[in-house]
Amino acid sequence: MAPNSYVVTVTSLLLVLPLVSSALEHALAEKKKKPSHYLSKWFVFWPVGMRLGLAGIQQVRKPEFVRRSPLKSAHAVQRLTRPGGADAC
């Protein structure tokens, strides 16, 4: 992933998508709740849930990223690669 795309992804997941999602849900909800209810829900979903999902997909697509880690033992690479597959499921 290029550095610019990383910045765009992180900014989107931390700011843009949660704010847009919470604003849309608040606008479309029949029974209005406090804006903090919507913000807290979407600020958990996008930065935590989707970020873990994207990281898992990235590790499945490009396992060489993990292999280039400072941990050079085969056991360490196997232990680091396994959770990535679990994130993608």
Kinemage of the C-alpha trace (Angstrom):
@kinemage 1
@onewidth
@group {chain A} dominant
@subgroup {mainchain}
@vectorlist {calphas} color= white
{ca met a 1} P 0.000 0.000 0.000
{ca ala a 2} L 1.424 3.353 -1.008
{ca pro a 3} L 1.945 5.937 1.753
{ca asn a 4} L -0.689 8.277 0.282
{ca ser a 5} L -3.321 5.558 0.107
{ca tyr a 6} L -2.541 4.630 3.715
{ca val a 7} L -3.182 8.206 4.866
{ca val a 8} L -6.440 8.330 2.889
{ca thr a 9} L -7.576 4.982 4.330
{ca val a 10} L -6.792 5.928 7.925
{ca thr a 11} L -8.391 9.378 7.572
{ca ser a 12} L -11.481 7.856 6.002
{ca leu a 13} L -11.835 5.178 8.672
{ca leu a 14} L -11.200 7.526 11.594
{ca leu a 15} L -13.042 10.671 10.526
{ca val a 16} L -14.982 10.756 7.280
{ca leu a 17} L -16.894 7.470 7.279
{ca pro a 18} L -17.976 7.570 10.941
{ca leu a 19} L -19.207 11.160 10.648
{ca val a 20} L -21.069 10.527 7.393
{ca ser a 21} L -22.613 7.290 8.703
{ca ser a 22} L -23.778 8.849 11.955
{ca ala a 23} L -25.188 11.913 10.174
{ca leu a 24} L -27.085 9.724 7.710
{ca glu a 25} L -28.485 7.477 10.411
{ca his a 26} L -29.540 10.467 12.515
{ca ala a 27} L -31.236 12.081 9.516
{ca leu a 28} L -33.052 8.899 8.471
{ca ala a 29} L -34.055 7.669 11.928
{ca glu a 30} L -37.729 7.860 12.788
{ca lys a 31} L -37.115 7.959 16.525
{ca lys a 32} L -34.363 10.486 17.137
{ca lys a 33} L -31.720 9.691 19.719
{ca lys a 34} L -28.806 11.723 20.982
{ca pro a 35} L -26.128 12.324 18.354
{ca ser a 36} L -23.604 10.748 20.720
{ca his a 37} L -25.447 7.432 20.350
{ca tyr a 38} L -24.883 7.402 16.600
{ca leu a 39} L -21.331 8.738 16.841
{ca ser a 40} L -20.236 6.119 19.354
{ca lys a 41} L -21.717 3.306 17.293
{ca trp a 42} L -20.072 4.332 14.044
{ca phe a 43} L -16.767 5.322 15.658
{ca val a 44} L -16.494 1.745 16.907
{ca phe a 45} L -17.571 0.115 13.655
{ca trp a 46} L -15.370 1.934 11.133
{ca pro a 47} L -11.999 2.388 12.872
{ca val a 48} L -12.059 -0.903 14.773
{ca gly a 49} L -14.158 -3.363 12.798
{ca met a 50} L -13.382 -2.343 9.263
{ca arg a 51} L -9.715 -1.634 9.999
{ca leu a 52} L -9.256 -5.166 11.351
{ca gly a 53} L -11.079 -6.575 8.347
{ca leu a 54} L -8.936 -4.612 5.907
{ca ala a 55} L -5.761 -5.626 7.743
{ca gly a 56} L -6.779 -9.277 7.530
{ca ile a 57} L -7.482 -9.024 3.814
{ca gln a 58} L -4.149 -7.268 3.294
{ca gln a 59} L -2.291 -10.053 5.117
{ca val a 60} L -4.035 -12.723 3.068
{ca arg a 61} L -3.350 -10.874 -0.195
{ca lys a 62} L 0.276 -9.984 0.592
{ca pro a 63} L 1.769 -12.346 3.169
{ca glu a 64} L 5.288 -11.205 2.179
{ca phe a 65} L 4.677 -8.045 4.217
{ca val a 66} L 4.672 -10.204 7.346
{ca arg a 67} L 7.649 -12.201 6.119
{ca arg a 68} L 9.708 -9.012 5.865
{ca ser a 69} L 9.225 -8.392 9.549
{ca pro a 70} L 12.240 -8.217 11.870
{ca leu a 71} L 11.260 -11.604 13.283
{ca lys a 72} L 13.079 -13.970 10.945
{ca ser a 73} L 12.167 -17.347 12.424
{ca ala a 74} L 9.676 -19.532 10.534
{ca his a 75} L 7.660 -20.042 13.721
{ca ala a 76} L 7.260 -16.262 14.171
{ca val a 77} L 6.099 -15.807 10.578
{ca gln a 78} L 3.580 -18.632 10.964
{ca arg a 79} L 2.247 -17.119 14.195
{ca leu a 80} L 1.931 -13.669 12.601
{ca thr a 81} L 0.314 -14.908 9.389
{ca arg a 82} L -2.359 -17.030 11.093
{ca pro a 83} L -4.262 -14.175 12.820
{ca gly a 84} L -4.457 -12.284 9.511
{ca gly a 85} L -6.457 -15.099 8.019
{ca ala a 86} L -8.741 -15.095 11.044
{ca asp a 87} L -9.405 -11.366 10.618
{ca ala a 88} L -10.544 -11.887 7.026
{ca cys a 89} L -13.105 -14.561 7.923
